[in-house]
Amino acid sequence: MTATLNTLLVIAITLVSGILDARGFLHAGRAWPQGSIDVREVALSLAFFGGGISLYVIAVRFMQNLGVGSAALQTAVWFIVTAVALAVFDGSIAQWTRTQQVVGALLAIGLGWLVVTTAGRGEGG
């Protein structure tokens, strides 16, 4: 499999994984309205988390194909996607200051640079 195809798969699968996990976090935050458990919200949270982590495990395989063996880098990619997706879903990203938005973008770019520059070196594997 080519590096380009692996990269596209990592991006696509990680995006979907992060989006599903973000939805899981959103529903988890709604699981205890007025201190009582909302079983529907708990079930939705667990379902989204189940889908998200399943896809994350698949994404790791393609990250390893690219030589990204560091669990820290693998997780960081997922974390950025999940955090941004959650901020979009709950609407808080619209309330970020311009500085916060720039820092968030720089973090994503920096993380992408780390993944690309460590690929093929088998770091942390």
C-alpha positions, 0 to 999 in steps of 0.5 A, a space after each residue: 500500500 502506498 504512503 499516500 493511501 496510508 496517509 489518506 486512510 489515517 486522516 479519514 479514519 482518525 477524523 471519523 473516530 474523533 468525531 464519534 468520540 466527541 459525540 460520546 463526550 457530548 452525550 456523557 456530559 448530558 448523562 446526569 441531568 439534575 443529578 439523575 442518570 439519563 439511560 438514553 444519554 449513557 447508551 448513546 455515549 457508550 455507542 459513540 465511544 465504542 465506534 470511535 475506539 474501534 476506528 481508532 484501533 484501525 487507524 493505528 494500523 495505518 499509522 504504523 504502516 507509515 512508521 508512526 509507532 509512538 503511542 504518544 503521537 498516535 494518541 495526539 492525532 486522535 486527541 486534536 481531532 476529538 477536541 476540535 470536533 467537540 468544540 464544534 459540536 458544543 458550539 464553544 469554538 465560536 466563542 474562542 478568541 482569535 488567539 485561541 483559534 490560532 493556537 489551536 491551528 498551530 497545535 494541529 499543524 505542529 502535530 502533523 509535522 511531528 507525525 510526518 517527520 517521525 514517520 518511517 523511523 519506528 519511534 516509540 514502537 
